[in-house]
């Protein structure tokens, strides 16, 4: 079960399992991306568990967008993040996410008819 957009604004910190569910990837993928991308800097608690903030979620959305949706290589995604305009990309991704949610709702309505 993935987190909804509303649920990702309710808390200050999220566990790696919540983040993995949100982006539908393995926790090991998140840990790997943390090593590969400088923009990912989750804090760690005393036990060493990663705690992701809202900013980390936004950065991960960008990474997922470039790597999973656009098909960039990791190096290509890194380059894009370094020279791109993440604010603009975040807006585009928000619009896409909203449109997908609307599509899902419409499909649910269609199925009920």
DAMO-V135873 format. One record per helix or strand. SS is the DSSP state (h for helix, s for strand). FROM is the first residue (numbers start at 1). TO is the last residue. If there is no record, write none. Layout:
[[SS FROM TO] [SS FROM TO]]
//
This chain:
[[h 7 9] [s 14 14] [h 16 23] [h 27 36] [s 43 44] [s 50 52] [h 54 69] [h 74 83] [h 86 112]]
//
